């Protein structure tokens, strides 16, 4: 076809030729780094199979993947592995292709979301045509153009794709006991299965596959449940203050007392700035709150709710420690247990409204949502009364200033060599409530070994009908060139692609 001349065979004399590598070709070292990332990757429990078992570092290949594992590679891992190994234009096109399938396979798709990816996929394929050879683009590479339209007409693809059918075909094959009569074996096995399902409807006290609890069952009260080993211990003074203080600052009934204490501090410290007021407020509120409530009850006969009275008295020193906990549809484990597993369930994220100061003299702080990332090191249940208990995660949090950054492709990277707290001091804030925890997982960067890429999780089997956030958050959109020019002087035309539409224009001589 007389195109892509830089990729044509080049003569080297003595009847030898050299085939130049394309821009998407990896060297041996780059292949090793990519496969090493897949070999070391650990996903949360139930997210996929153990992909590391399918990677052969010596042979530099991947084999034995299931269909779902291929989805995980396409939607999650390939963009993470090629970030520092391939040219920027190749990586951007692959990230956009990954975003298309992540959004398309999401549990919830709005019409605006599907229309957006439908517009972006045309531009993405045009960029892929500039990278890969023409022989690569058969009917399967053209198929994504129509998948968005199908989703708008037929709805979510989870109800239309072939994976449930293929799994059920495997079930039918397992019914075969007599290879001479496979159809009769399937019919008999199907009839027996239906009879068993019918009878199980009358067995209320027996667990069957029809009334079996979901994998990450939160418990009867829907507040979470402990899994694994349980240990009773006494809280130290530092952990006691940290837990009690965090619960007070995150209880709605205590908000009027928080405002009153801050106002009193501003009157007592008129020369201090807002930053100093809030630091003192954080350190002394838990003691002031107890004295204030007891004083008002003793002198003014003030009547408080049972919750305020119980919180003012403080928790018991006796507590319970768990090795695992299920909440919000996520399964968490402590890091010490996670290090001995092939899966990763200790990674946690917290979205918090944080007050930020530009400097010590800044008098106009900004309040905004900030993500904090870390790992669960302890799970503690503290008890105020038998009816009032709180479960908290103690975490190693990343310092957002030194241990967090974004790369050229807008991926969030963290470094556990830069923690927010080095020593266990009373002024630290390592605990969070389990209801606030979001699960993430980390993938080691193939180039910078100390840095890890953050991948967010969606809740398993749960739908937040009132949230405007996407169920599956795609990677950040890349700035692909909107105008693509492919010039071919010999055929006498210029093909121009603008926002996914292709127009052929004749070349006219001046």
KAJOUR-V427805 format. One record per residue. N is the residue number from 0. RES is the residue in three letters. PSI is psi as a letter, one per 30 degrees, with the letter a starting at -180 (NA if undefined). D_CENTER is the distance of its C-alpha to the mean C-alpha in Angstrom with 1 decimal. Layout:
# KAJOUR-V427805
n=N res=RES psi=PSI d_center=D_CENTER
n=N res=RES psi=PSI d_center=D_CENTER
This chain:
# KAJOUR-V427805
n=0 res=UNK psi=f d_center=44.8
n=1 res=UNK psi=h d_center=45.5
n=2 res=UNK psi=l d_center=42.1
n=3 res=UNK psi=h d_center=39.7
n=4 res=UNK psi=e d_center=42.7
n=5 res=UNK psi=f d_center=40.8
n=6 res=UNK psi=g d_center=39.4
n=7 res=UNK psi=l d_center=42.9
n=8 res=UNK psi=k d_center=44.7
n=9 res=UNK psi=k d_center=46.6
n=10 res=UNK psi=k d_center=49.9
n=11 res=UNK psi=g d_center=50.5
n=12 res=UNK psi=l d_center=54.1
n=13 res=UNK psi=h d_center=55.7
n=14 res=UNK psi=h d_center=54.1
n=15 res=UNK psi=k d_center=50.6
n=16 res=UNK psi=l d_center=47.7
n=17 res=UNK psi=k d_center=44.3
n=18 res=UNK psi=j d_center=41.2
n=19 res=UNK psi=k d_center=39.0
n=20 res=UNK psi=k d_center=35.2
n=21 res=UNK psi=l d_center=33.1
n=22 res=UNK psi=f d_center=30.4
n=23 res=UNK psi=g d_center=27.7
n=24 res=UNK psi=k d_center=29.4
n=25 res=UNK psi=k d_center=28.0
n=26 res=UNK psi=l d_center=30.4
n=27 res=UNK psi=e d_center=30.6
n=28 res=UNK psi=e d_center=28.9
n=29 res=UNK psi=e d_center=26.0
n=30 res=UNK psi=e d_center=25.6
n=31 res=UNK psi=e d_center=25.7
n=32 res=UNK psi=e d_center=22.9
n=33 res=UNK psi=e d_center=20.7
n=34 res=UNK psi=e d_center=21.5
n=35 res=UNK psi=e d_center=21.2
n=36 res=UNK psi=e d_center=17.5
n=37 res=UNK psi=e d_center=17.1
n=38 res=UNK psi=e d_center=19.5
n=39 res=UNK psi=f d_center=17.6
n=40 res=UNK psi=k d_center=14.0
n=41 res=UNK psi=k d_center=12.9
n=42 res=UNK psi=l d_center=10.1
n=43 res=UNK psi=l d_center=9.8
n=44 res=UNK psi=k d_center=13.0
n=45 res=UNK psi=g d_center=13.7
n=46 res=UNK psi=e d_center=10.8
n=47 res=UNK psi=a d_center=13.6
n=48 res=UNK psi=l d_center=16.9
n=49 res=UNK psi=j d_center=17.6
n=50 res=UNK psi=f d_center=17.5
n=51 res=UNK psi=f d_center=19.3
n=52 res=UNK psi=f d_center=22.3
n=53 res=UNK psi=f d_center=22.7
n=54 res=UNK psi=k d_center=23.1
n=55 res=UNK psi=j d_center=26.6
n=56 res=UNK psi=e d_center=26.9
n=57 res=UNK psi=e d_center=30.7
n=58 res=UNK psi=f d_center=31.1
n=59 res=UNK psi=h d_center=28.1
n=60 res=UNK psi=l d_center=26.9
n=61 res=UNK psi=k d_center=24.3
n=62 res=UNK psi=l d_center=25.7
n=63 res=UNK psi=g d_center=25.1
n=64 res=UNK psi=k d_center=21.8
n=65 res=UNK psi=l d_center=21.4
n=66 res=UNK psi=e d_center=20.6
n=67 res=UNK psi=e d_center=17.1
n=68 res=UNK psi=e d_center=16.5
n=69 res=UNK psi=e d_center=17.9
n=70 res=UNK psi=e d_center=15.4
n=71 res=UNK psi=e d_center=12.5
n=72 res=UNK psi=e d_center=14.7
n=73 res=UNK psi=e d_center=15.4
n=74 res=UNK psi=f d_center=12.2
n=75 res=UNK psi=e d_center=9.9
n=76 res=UNK psi=e d_center=12.3
n=77 res=UNK psi=e d_center=15.5
n=78 res=UNK psi=e d_center=14.6
n=79 res=UNK psi=e d_center=13.2
n=80 res=UNK psi=f d_center=16.4
n=81 res=UNK psi=g d_center=18.9
n=82 res=UNK psi=e d_center=18.1
n=83 res=UNK psi=g d_center=21.0
n=84 res=UNK psi=f d_center=23.1
n=85 res=UNK psi=l d_center=24.2
n=86 res=UNK psi=l d_center=25.8
n=87 res=UNK psi=e d_center=23.9
n=88 res=UNK psi=e d_center=25.2
n=89 res=UNK psi=e d_center=24.0
n=90 res=UNK psi=e d_center=20.4
n=91 res=UNK psi=e d_center=20.2
n=92 res=UNK psi=e d_center=21.5
n=93 res=UNK psi=e d_center=19.1
n=94 res=UNK psi=e d_center=16.1
n=95 res=UNK psi=e d_center=17.7
n=96 res=UNK psi=e d_center=18.4
n=97 res=UNK psi=e d_center=14.8
n=98 res=UNK psi=e d_center=14.0
n=99 res=UNK psi=e d_center=16.9
n=100 res=UNK psi=e d_center=15.9
n=101 res=UNK psi=e d_center=12.2
n=102 res=UNK psi=e d_center=13.9
n=103 res=UNK psi=e d_center=16.8
n=104 res=UNK psi=g d_center=15.1
n=105 res=UNK psi=l d_center=13.2
n=106 res=UNK psi=e d_center=14.6
n=107 res=UNK psi=k d_center=16.1
n=108 res=UNK psi=k d_center=17.8
n=109 res=UNK psi=l d_center=20.2
n=110 res=UNK psi=e d_center=23.3
n=111 res=UNK psi=e d_center=22.5
n=112 res=UNK psi=e d_center=19.2
n=113 res=UNK psi=e d_center=21.0
n=114 res=UNK psi=e d_center=23.9
n=115 res=UNK psi=e d_center=21.9
n=116 res=UNK psi=f d_center=20.3
n=117 res=UNK psi=e d_center=23.8
n=118 res=UNK psi=e d_center=25.3
n=119 res=UNK psi=e d_center=22.9
n=120 res=UNK psi=e d_center=23.2
n=121 res=UNK psi=e d_center=27.0
n=122 res=UNK psi=e d_center=26.6
n=123 res=UNK psi=e d_center=24.0
n=124 res=UNK psi=e d_center=26.5
n=125 res=UNK psi=e d_center=29.3
n=126 res=UNK psi=e d_center=27.6
n=127 res=UNK psi=e d_center=27.0
n=128 res=UNK psi=f d_center=30.7
n=129 res=UNK psi=f d_center=31.6
n=130 res=UNK psi=e d_center=29.7
n=131 res=UNK psi=l d_center=30.5
n=132 res=UNK psi=l d_center=34.0
n=133 res=UNK psi=e d_center=35.4
n=134 res=UNK psi=f d_center=35.7
n=135 res=UNK psi=f d_center=31.9
n=136 res=UNK psi=i d_center=31.8
n=137 res=UNK psi=a d_center=33.0
n=138 res=UNK psi=f d_center=32.4
n=139 res=UNK psi=e d_center=28.9
n=140 res=UNK psi=f d_center=27.7
n=141 res=UNK psi=f d_center=29.5
n=142 res=UNK psi=e d_center=27.8
n=143 res=UNK psi=f d_center=24.6
n=144 res=UNK psi=e d_center=27.2
n=145 res=UNK psi=f d_center=28.0
n=146 res=UNK psi=e d_center=24.7
n=147 res=UNK psi=e d_center=24.0
n=148 res=UNK psi=e d_center=27.5
n=149 res=UNK psi=e d_center=27.2
n=150 res=UNK psi=e d_center=24.1
n=151 res=UNK psi=e d_center=26.1
n=152 res=UNK psi=e d_center=29.0
n=153 res=UNK psi=f d_center=27.7
n=154 res=UNK psi=a d_center=24.4
n=155 res=UNK psi=k d_center=21.1
n=156 res=UNK psi=f d_center=21.3
n=157 res=UNK psi=f d_center=20.1
n=158 res=UNK psi=g d_center=23.6
n=159 res=UNK psi=f d_center=25.3
n=160 res=UNK psi=l d_center=24.0
n=161 res=UNK psi=f d_center=25.8
n=162 res=UNK psi=e d_center=23.5
n=163 res=UNK psi=e d_center=24.8
n=164 res=UNK psi=e d_center=28.3
n=165 res=UNK psi=e d_center=28.0
n=166 res=UNK psi=e d_center=26.8
n=167 res=UNK psi=e d_center=29.7
n=168 res=UNK psi=e d_center=32.1
n=169 res=UNK psi=e d_center=31.2
n=170 res=UNK psi=e d_center=32.1
n=171 res=UNK psi=e d_center=35.4
n=172 res=UNK psi=e d_center=36.2
n=173 res=UNK psi=f d_center=35.8
n=174 res=UNK psi=f d_center=38.6
n=175 res=UNK psi=j d_center=41.1
n=176 res=UNK psi=f d_center=43.6
n=177 res=UNK psi=j d_center=46.6
n=178 res=UNK psi=f d_center=46.0
n=179 res=UNK psi=f d_center=49.3
n=180 res=UNK psi=i d_center=48.1
n=181 res=UNK psi=e d_center=44.3
n=182 res=UNK psi=e d_center=44.5
n=183 res=UNK psi=e d_center=46.4
n=184 res=UNK psi=e d_center=44.0
n=185 res=UNK psi=e d_center=41.0
n=186 res=UNK psi=e d_center=43.0
n=187 res=UNK psi=e d_center=44.1
n=188 res=UNK psi=e d_center=40.7
n=189 res=UNK psi=e d_center=39.2
n=190 res=UNK psi=e d_center=42.0
n=191 res=UNK psi=e d_center=41.6
n=192 res=UNK psi=e d_center=37.8
n=193 res=UNK psi=e d_center=38.6
n=194 res=UNK psi=e d_center=41.3
n=195 res=UNK psi=e d_center=39.1
n=196 res=UNK psi=e d_center=36.5
n=197 res=UNK psi=e d_center=39.3
n=198 res=UNK psi=e d_center=40.7
n=199 res=UNK psi=f d_center=37.4
n=200 res=UNK psi=f d_center=37.4
n=201 res=UNK psi=g d_center=40.3
n=202 res=UNK psi=i d_center=38.7
n=203 res=UNK psi=f d_center=36.9
n=204 res=UNK psi=g d_center=36.8
n=205 res=UNK psi=k d_center=35.5
n=206 res=UNK psi=k d_center=32.0
n=207 res=UNK psi=l d_center=31.7
n=208 res=UNK psi=f d_center=29.1
n=209 res=UNK psi=f d_center=29.7
n=210 res=UNK psi=g d_center=29.1
n=211 res=UNK psi=k d_center=26.6
n=212 res=UNK psi=l d_center=23.8
n=213 res=UNK psi=l d_center=20.3
n=214 res=UNK psi=e d_center=18.1
n=215 res=UNK psi=i d_center=16.3
n=216 res=UNK psi=k d_center=19.4
n=217 res=UNK psi=f d_center=19.4
n=218 res=UNK psi=l d_center=23.1
n=219 res=UNK psi=e d_center=26.2
n=220 res=UNK psi=f d_center=25.6
n=221 res=UNK psi=g d_center=22.0
n=222 res=UNK psi=f d_center=21.3
n=223 res=UNK psi=l d_center=19.7
n=224 res=UNK psi=k d_center=21.6
n=225 res=UNK psi=k d_center=22.1
n=226 res=UNK psi=l d_center=22.0
n=227 res=UNK psi=a d_center=23.8
n=228 res=UNK psi=k d_center=26.6
n=229 res=UNK psi=k d_center=27.9
n=230 res=UNK psi=k d_center=30.1
n=231 res=UNK psi=k d_center=32.4
n=232 res=UNK psi=l d_center=33.0
n=233 res=UNK psi=k d_center=34.4
n=234 res=UNK psi=k d_center=32.3
n=235 res=UNK psi=l d_center=33.5
n=236 res=UNK psi=e d_center=34.6
n=237 res=UNK psi=e d_center=31.7
n=238 res=UNK psi=e d_center=29.0
n=239 res=UNK psi=e d_center=31.2
n=240 res=UNK psi=e d_center=31.4
n=241 res=UNK psi=e d_center=27.7
n=242 res=UNK psi=e d_center=26.6
n=243 res=UNK psi=e d_center=29.4
n=244 res=UNK psi=e d_center=28.9
n=245 res=UNK psi=e d_center=25.2
n=246 res=UNK psi=e d_center=26.1
n=247 res=UNK psi=e d_center=28.9
n=248 res=UNK psi=f d_center=27.0
n=249 res=UNK psi=g d_center=24.4
n=250 res=UNK psi=k d_center=27.0
n=251 res=UNK psi=e d_center=28.3
n=252 res=UNK psi=f d_center=31.9
n=253 res=UNK psi=f d_center=32.2
n=254 res=UNK psi=e d_center=31.5
n=255 res=UNK psi=e d_center=35.3
n=256 res=UNK psi=e d_center=36.1
n=257 res=UNK psi=e d_center=33.5
n=258 res=UNK psi=e d_center=35.1
n=259 res=UNK psi=e d_center=38.6
n=260 res=UNK psi=e d_center=37.9
n=261 res=UNK psi=e d_center=36.6
n=262 res=UNK psi=e d_center=39.7
n=263 res=UNK psi=e d_center=42.0
n=264 res=UNK psi=e d_center=40.5
n=265 res=UNK psi=e d_center=41.2
n=266 res=UNK psi=e d_center=44.8
n=267 res=UNK psi=e d_center=45.3
n=268 res=UNK psi=i d_center=43.8
n=269 res=UNK psi=f d_center=45.0
n=270 res=UNK psi=f d_center=44.9
n=271 res=UNK psi=l d_center=41.3
n=272 res=UNK psi=l d_center=38.5
n=273 res=UNK psi=e d_center=35.5
n=274 res=UNK psi=e d_center=33.3
n=275 res=UNK psi=e d_center=35.9
n=276 res=UNK psi=e d_center=36.1
n=277 res=UNK psi=e d_center=32.5
n=278 res=UNK psi=e d_center=32.5
n=279 res=UNK psi=e d_center=35.6
n=280 res=UNK psi=e d_center=34.1
n=281 res=UNK psi=e d_center=31.1
n=282 res=UNK psi=e d_center=33.4
n=283 res=UNK psi=f d_center=36.2
n=284 res=UNK psi=e d_center=34.9
n=285 res=UNK psi=e d_center=34.5
n=286 res=UNK psi=e d_center=38.1
n=287 res=UNK psi=e d_center=39.4
n=288 res=UNK psi=e d_center=37.8
n=289 res=UNK psi=e d_center=39.6
n=290 res=UNK psi=e d_center=42.9
n=291 res=UNK psi=e d_center=42.7
n=292 res=UNK psi=e d_center=42.2
n=293 res=UNK psi=e d_center=44.8
n=294 res=UNK psi=e d_center=47.3
n=295 res=UNK psi=e d_center=47.0
n=296 res=UNK psi=e d_center=47.5
n=297 res=UNK psi=e d_center=50.5
n=298 res=UNK psi=e d_center=52.3
n=299 res=UNK psi=g d_center=51.4
n=300 res=UNK psi=h d_center=50.7
n=301 res=UNK psi=k d_center=47.3
n=302 res=UNK psi=k d_center=45.5
n=303 res=UNK psi=l d_center=41.7
n=304 res=UNK psi=l d_center=39.3
n=305 res=UNK psi=e d_center=38.7
n=306 res=UNK psi=e d_center=35.1
n=307 res=UNK psi=e d_center=36.4
n=308 res=UNK psi=e d_center=39.1
n=309 res=UNK psi=e d_center=36.8
n=310 res=UNK psi=e d_center=34.3
n=311 res=UNK psi=e d_center=37.2
n=312 res=UNK psi=f d_center=38.6
n=313 res=UNK psi=l d_center=35.4
n=314 res=UNK psi=l d_center=33.7
n=315 res=UNK psi=l d_center=35.5
n=316 res=UNK psi=f d_center=35.2
n=317 res=UNK psi=k d_center=34.5
n=318 res=UNK psi=l d_center=30.8
n=319 res=UNK psi=k d_center=28.8
n=320 res=UNK psi=k d_center=26.1
n=321 res=UNK psi=l d_center=23.6
n=322 res=UNK psi=f d_center=21.7
n=323 res=UNK psi=l d_center=19.0
n=324 res=UNK psi=k d_center=17.9
n=325 res=UNK psi=k d_center=16.3
n=326 res=UNK psi=k d_center=15.4
n=327 res=UNK psi=g d_center=13.6
n=328 res=UNK psi=g d_center=13.0
n=329 res=UNK psi=k d_center=11.1
n=330 res=UNK psi=j d_center=13.1
n=331 res=UNK psi=k d_center=13.4
n=332 res=UNK psi=l d_center=16.0
n=333 res=UNK psi=l d_center=17.9
n=334 res=UNK psi=e d_center=17.6
n=335 res=UNK psi=e d_center=21.2
n=336 res=UNK psi=e d_center=20.5
n=337 res=UNK psi=e d_center=17.3
n=338 res=UNK psi=f d_center=19.4
n=339 res=UNK psi=g d_center=21.6
n=340 res=UNK psi=l d_center=19.1
n=341 res=UNK psi=f d_center=17.8
n=342 res=UNK psi=l d_center=14.3
n=343 res=UNK psi=j d_center=11.9
n=344 res=UNK psi=g d_center=11.5
n=345 res=UNK psi=f d_center=12.6
n=346 res=UNK psi=k d_center=9.7
n=347 res=UNK psi=l d_center=9.4
n=348 res=UNK psi=k d_center=9.0
n=349 res=UNK psi=k d_center=11.9
n=350 res=UNK psi=j d_center=12.8
n=351 res=UNK psi=k d_center=16.6
n=352 res=UNK psi=j d_center=19.7
n=353 res=UNK psi=k d_center=21.3
n=354 res=UNK psi=k d_center=24.8
n=355 res=UNK psi=k d_center=25.2
n=356 res=UNK psi=k d_center=28.6
n=357 res=UNK psi=e d_center=29.8
n=358 res=UNK psi=a d_center=32.4
n=359 res=UNK psi=f d_center=34.6
n=360 res=UNK psi=g d_center=36.9
n=361 res=UNK psi=k d_center=34.4
n=362 res=UNK psi=g d_center=35.7
n=363 res=UNK psi=i d_center=33.2
n=364 res=UNK psi=l d_center=29.7
n=365 res=UNK psi=k d_center=26.7
n=366 res=UNK psi=k d_center=24.3
n=367 res=UNK psi=l d_center=20.8
n=368 res=UNK psi=k d_center=17.2
n=369 res=UNK psi=k d_center=15.6
n=370 res=UNK psi=k d_center=12.2
n=371 res=UNK psi=k d_center=13.0
n=372 res=UNK psi=k d_center=11.1
n=373 res=UNK psi=a d_center=12.9
n=374 res=UNK psi=k d_center=13.7
n=375 res=UNK psi=k d_center=15.5
n=376 res=UNK psi=f d_center=19.2
n=377 res=UNK psi=k d_center=21.0
n=378 res=UNK psi=j d_center=20.9
n=379 res=UNK psi=k d_center=24.0
n=380 res=UNK psi=j d_center=25.8
n=381 res=UNK psi=l d_center=28.6
n=382 res=UNK psi=k d_center=31.4
n=383 res=UNK psi=e d_center=33.5
n=384 res=UNK psi=l d_center=35.4
n=385 res=UNK psi=f d_center=34.9
n=386 res=UNK psi=f d_center=33.6
n=387 res=UNK psi=j d_center=31.3
n=388 res=UNK psi=k d_center=28.6
n=389 res=UNK psi=k d_center=25.3
n=390 res=UNK psi=k d_center=22.5
n=391 res=UNK psi=k d_center=20.7
n=392 res=UNK psi=k d_center=18.2
n=393 res=UNK psi=k d_center=19.8
n=394 res=UNK psi=l d_center=17.4
n=395 res=UNK psi=j d_center=18.0
n=396 res=UNK psi=k d_center=16.7
n=397 res=UNK psi=k d_center=16.4
n=398 res=UNK psi=j d_center=19.2
n=399 res=UNK psi=f d_center=17.9
n=400 res=UNK psi=e d_center=21.2
n=401 res=UNK psi=f d_center=21.7
n=402 res=UNK psi=g d_center=18.5
n=403 res=UNK psi=k d_center=16.1
n=404 res=UNK psi=l d_center=16.7
n=405 res=UNK psi=k d_center=15.9
n=406 res=UNK psi=a d_center=17.5
n=407 res=UNK psi=f d_center=19.6
n=408 res=UNK psi=g d_center=17.0
n=409 res=UNK psi=g d_center=15.0
n=410 res=UNK psi=k d_center=12.1
n=411 res=UNK psi=k d_center=11.3
n=412 res=UNK psi=k d_center=12.9
n=413 res=UNK psi=l d_center=13.8
n=414 res=UNK psi=j d_center=16.9
n=415 res=UNK psi=g d_center=17.8
n=416 res=UNK psi=f d_center=21.4
n=417 res=UNK psi=i d_center=21.2
n=418 res=UNK psi=l d_center=20.5
n=419 res=UNK psi=e d_center=21.3
n=420 res=UNK psi=k d_center=23.8
n=421 res=UNK psi=e d_center=26.0
n=422 res=UNK psi=l d_center=28.5
n=423 res=UNK psi=i d_center=28.4
n=424 res=UNK psi=l d_center=30.3
n=425 res=UNK psi=e d_center=31.0
n=426 res=UNK psi=f d_center=29.8
n=427 res=UNK psi=l d_center=26.3
n=428 res=UNK psi=i d_center=23.4
n=429 res=UNK psi=f d_center=21.1
n=430 res=UNK psi=k d_center=20.7
n=431 res=UNK psi=l d_center=18.4
n=432 res=UNK psi=k d_center=19.0
n=433 res=UNK psi=f d_center=16.8
n=434 res=UNK psi=f d_center=16.6
n=435 res=UNK psi=f d_center=14.8
n=436 res=UNK psi=k d_center=12.0
n=437 res=UNK psi=k d_center=8.3
n=438 res=UNK psi=k d_center=6.3
n=439 res=UNK psi=l d_center=4.2
n=440 res=UNK psi=l d_center=6.1
n=441 res=UNK psi=k d_center=8.7
n=442 res=UNK psi=k d_center=10.9
n=443 res=UNK psi=k d_center=14.5
n=444 res=UNK psi=k d_center=16.1
n=445 res=UNK psi=f d_center=19.1
n=446 res=UNK psi=e d_center=21.4
n=447 res=UNK psi=j d_center=20.7
n=448 res=UNK psi=f d_center=20.2
n=449 res=UNK psi=f d_center=19.7
n=450 res=UNK psi=k d_center=16.6
n=451 res=UNK psi=k d_center=13.0
n=452 res=UNK psi=k d_center=10.4
n=453 res=UNK psi=k d_center=7.0
n=454 res=UNK psi=k d_center=4.0
n=455 res=UNK psi=l d_center=1.1
n=456 res=UNK psi=l d_center=2.9
n=457 res=UNK psi=l d_center=6.3
n=458 res=UNK psi=k d_center=9.3
n=459 res=UNK psi=j d_center=11.6
n=460 res=UNK psi=g d_center=15.0
n=461 res=UNK psi=k d_center=14.8
n=462 res=UNK psi=k d_center=15.6
n=463 res=UNK psi=j d_center=15.9
n=464 res=UNK psi=f d_center=19.1
n=465 res=UNK psi=f d_center=19.8
n=466 res=UNK psi=k d_center=16.6
n=467 res=UNK psi=f d_center=16.8
n=468 res=UNK psi=k d_center=13.1
n=469 res=UNK psi=k d_center=11.8
n=470 res=UNK psi=e d_center=10.4
n=471 res=UNK psi=j d_center=8.3
n=472 res=UNK psi=j d_center=7.8
n=473 res=UNK psi=l d_center=9.8
n=474 res=UNK psi=l d_center=10.5
n=475 res=UNK psi=k d_center=13.3
n=476 res=UNK psi=k d_center=16.5
n=477 res=UNK psi=l d_center=19.1
n=478 res=UNK psi=i d_center=22.7
n=479 res=UNK psi=k d_center=24.6
n=480 res=UNK psi=k d_center=28.3
n=481 res=UNK psi=e d_center=29.6
n=482 res=UNK psi=j d_center=33.1
n=483 res=UNK psi=k d_center=33.6
n=484 res=UNK psi=k d_center=37.1
n=485 res=UNK psi=j d_center=38.4
n=486 res=UNK psi=k d_center=42.0
n=487 res=UNK psi=j d_center=44.5
n=488 res=UNK psi=e d_center=48.1
n=489 res=UNK psi=e d_center=49.8
n=490 res=UNK psi=f d_center=48.8
n=491 res=UNK psi=h d_center=49.4
n=492 res=UNK psi=l d_center=46.4
n=493 res=UNK psi=k d_center=43.2
n=494 res=UNK psi=k d_center=40.0
n=495 res=UNK psi=k d_center=37.9
n=496 res=UNK psi=j d_center=34.5
n=497 res=UNK psi=j d_center=33.6
n=498 res=UNK psi=h d_center=30.4
n=499 res=UNK psi=f d_center=30.4
n=500 res=UNK psi=k d_center=34.1
n=501 res=UNK psi=k d_center=36.5
n=502 res=UNK psi=k d_center=40.0
n=503 res=UNK psi=k d_center=42.8
n=504 res=UNK psi=k d_center=45.3
n=505 res=UNK psi=k d_center=48.6
n=506 res=UNK psi=k d_center=49.5
n=507 res=UNK psi=k d_center=52.7
n=508 res=UNK psi=k d_center=54.9
n=509 res=UNK psi=NA d_center=55.9
